[in-house]
Amino acid sequence: MNQQANINTQDLQTLDREHHMHPFTDQGDLNNKGTRVISKADGVYIWDSEGHKMLDGMAGLWCVAVGYGRKELAQAAYDQMLELPYYNSFFQCSNPPAIKLAEKLAELAPDHLNNVFFTGSGSESNDTVLRLVRHYWKSKGEAQKSVIISRKNAYHGSTVAGASLGGMKYMHEQGDLPIPGIVHIDQPYWFAEGGDSDPEEFGLERAQQLEAKILELGVNRVAAFIAEPLQGAGGVIIPPASYWPEISRICEKYDILLIADEVITGFGRTGNWFGSETYGIKPDFMPIAKALSSGYLPIGGVMLSDRVAKYLKEEGGEINHGYTYSGHPAAAAVALKNLEIIQNEKLVEKVAEDTGPYLQKRWQELLNHPIVGETRGVGLVCALELVKDKTTRERLAPDGKAGGLCKDFCTQNGLVMRATGDIMLVSPPLVISREEIDELISKARQSLDDTLAAIENGALDE
Ligand code: PXG
């Protein structure tokens, strides 16, 4: 930590405090502490402006699949920006990188998904879904089929439609959400809500809430069901095996469109290209973003099933929806190169066969820690539940305070680990090695030890 770095950090923090409003941040809290200024990154590591190095267990925000510092991606952006930095995809226009990316996505996605509508983010993708779902049914003469069923504690973004589709109560409270025509059923979160029930029966019961809700609303009113294959931001909620087959059965029975939000699970995270493959889901719409470009440039999209795409293309008329940056050439060029890297380096296979099983095995070892009530995960995404009592699942403190404490120790110990309430979770870059996984686990264990010691010393006493 040198003097110069310190001065710079303080100056940056002051300017940040004065001029920069942050997402999902209590600005008052931030003003007291000052932001952590992240100033460089390489591989699976990030550094803050004071030179503190951290293993990025969250791949940025679930996005940096190929790791930081990839020159190929910088080069792809540079070359494309010189050739054609921007043009729109409206008014009968297109551009080579967007076309090639659309073709590549059709190749990589499950067989029945061969079309993509480009956006700039996951939230925009879900806004697109809402518009296209309703447009689809309306143009089929079924305008009353407009309600979308989602789940409590789902995350689908932060735009008005994204936050409405999401099931985060604290987000709904700001801004009078959800907008009309969106309803939420319970999530398949066995650890917190399943009590003594058998997990598979619980999964079935939670899926059957969809059927009950459809019947309650009236079959002819329900347009679609949206869900993440596994809930990411909600705390890596992995549904019991019974859940998805039952959801699929219900959607088919009532002719309800199925939307699998793959913004987090897409591009290898679960050991397949898409979470839909891992869980046997056959979606009509598949929102994507994040690892599509490894976060190097903002880009997202919605993949459409052949039946929906065919209808919209042949019968739907003009789509009165789109974004300035839909099919952005530089972002598309970076995404295309990113997907080539994932393919060439066989990262999906690596997650499925090597690093995924290894991380899961090592993560499970944390279950023997006195404050860990459950470990769970798939591929390269994992979560653990902090508890006081492993049997009753009683929490260490109210309001996710133990999670916040543990997260702070992780940061001190050089690990970025996310806390969602009392759930600690990781989702590292897909390029992480076995040695780096060992480092992640030992830093996680150290942070759990520190959390326990601090609690024993009264850190969470009122
Ligand atoms: N769908 C899902 C499943 C997501 O996880 C979005 C849509 C929205 O994407 P954009 O690109 O608009 O942010 C997301 C985003 C967290 C966290 O704390 C997760 C997300 C965003 C912000 C925070 O885990 N996921």
Residues whose N, C-alpha, C, O or C-beta is under 5 A from the ligand:
A	BS01	PXG	S121 G122 S123 E124 Y155 H156 G157 E228 G232 A233 D261 V263 I264 A289
